[in-house]
Amino acid sequence: EVQFIFQFPGPKSFLVLHWSADIIRRELGPAKERYLKTFSDKIYKIRRCSQDIADTLDLPMPFQYYHILNLMLSVNLSFWSFGMGCLDSDFAPIIFFVTTLIFMGMRELSGAISNPFGQDEVDFPTNDWLKVMYNDCVSFMEHQFELFDDEAAFDFPMQHLKDDHDLD
């Protein structure tokens, strides 16, 4: 299965969802077919959320917005340069340089922040987070819990809460 999933050319998550829907359909059988719509709705909801995430990540800044932003920045800096050039202050070139640096830096920062899930140095380490979460889930699922023989072990925490907080 793993080799097939890695060789699958389409979205791998959709393939797994399709397999889960097929297993649910097969296991419900004709006697419980009325529950199939409930499971299908849940699977389609998961697919819709996955597709929304994929669409958002694949959506770069539209071409027109990029050029409008550059035009607005150029016009704004042109007005600043004209205004600073008309002043008789010795600090006008320094102020213009600082404001230009700030505006250009904000433009670069907005481009870097627009996709925080990429592979750049400043992006979130989502692959590391997913590996940690996966390992945690596997360890929780494979852990063998020891069950208590007597019922008193289960009653103690609730009795403790009732005494402290008067939940009755």
N, C-alpha and C positions, 0 to 999 in steps of 0.2 A: 504494500500500500504506500509506503513512504517513497519508494522509487517512482511509483506511478504519479504521486502528488508532485514530486519535484520535476518530473518530465511534462506535467500538464501545462499547456501553453496559456490557459486562461487564468482568471483569479482563483487561487487555491482555496480561499475561504468559501467561495461559492460551491466548489466541488464538494467540500466537506459538508456544507449545508444540504446539498442535494442528496448525498449519501445518508445523512441523518433523516431526511424526509422519507427516503425509500425504506429505511429500516423501520421507522415509525409506522408507515403504511403497511408493511409486511407483518409487523408484530401485532398491530391492532386487529387485523383480519376483518372479514365481512361482518362479524357480530358487533364490533365496536367501531364501525366505520363512521358513525356520527361524531366521534371525537376528532376525526382527521382534520376538519376545518380549523379547530382550535389550535392544533399543533402547526398546521400550515400557516396560520396567521402569525404565530410566534416566530416561525422560521422566516417569513417574509419581513417581519419587523426587524429581525437581526440583519437580514440582507440589506434592507433599506438604510439602516444605520451605518453598516459597513460601506455601502455605496456613497452615502453622504460624506463620510470621512475621506474616502478615496477621491471624490470629486473636489472637495475642499483643498486637499493637498496638491492635486494636479492643476488647480486654478491659479495660474500666474496673474500678475497684474495685467489687465487688458492693455493692448497696444496703444489705444487712444489715451487712456489715463496716464500712461507713462510719458507720452509726449506733452499732454496738457500740464502735467506736473513740472516737466522741464521748462516749458514755456513760462509758466507762472513764476518759477524760480528765477529764470533769466530776466523777466520784466521787473520783478521785485528787486533783484540785485542791480539792475540798470537804474532804477529810481534811487536806490540807496547811493550808488556811485555818483549820480548827478547831484543829489542832495549834499553828500559829503564834499564833493568838489566845489560847491558854491560857498562852503563855510571858510572863514579865515582862521580856523583853529589848526594848531600843529598836531592835535590828536585825531583829526578827522581820518587820515589814512589808517591809523591804528584801529580806530573804531570800525571802519569799513572792513578791514582785514578780519577782525574778530567776528563781526556779524556774518561775513561771507563764510568763514570757517564754520560757524554754528549752523547756518542754513545748509551748507553742503554736507556737514556731518549728520544733520537730521535726515537728509535725503538718503544717505547711505545706511543709517540706522533703520529707517523704515523698510528699506529693502532687505536688510538682514533679519528683521523681526517678522517680516511677512510670512516666513516659513520656518517656524522653530523646530520642525521635525525632520530636517534634512541631515546632511552629513558634515556640515560645517563645524568648526571648532567651538562656536558659541551656541550650537543647537542643543536641545535636550538629549540626554543619553537614553532614548527610549528603548533601544535594543538591550542595554544593560538592565533597565527596569523590568522589561519583559522576561529576561532570563531569571532574574531574582524572583519575580512573581511566579513563574512557571515552577521553579525549584521549590518554592514554598507550597504551592498547591499540590505538587507531587508528594512532598513529604507529609502533608496533612492527609492526603488520600491513602497513602501506604502505611501510615502509622497504625499499629495495633493497640487499641485502647483496652484497658483492663476494666471490666464492668464490676460493680460492687454486688455482693451477694445479698445484702440486706437493704431494705427500703429506707432505713434511717439515714444512710449516707446522702440520699437525695433530698431528704426533708430538712437537713440542717441549714443549708444556705437560705432557703425560703423562710424558715423560722427565724433565722438571724435578721433578715431584712424586715420581717414583720415586727420584731421586737424594737428595732431601731427607728423605723419610719411609720409605724402604725398604718399598714396598708389595708386593714379591715374596713 
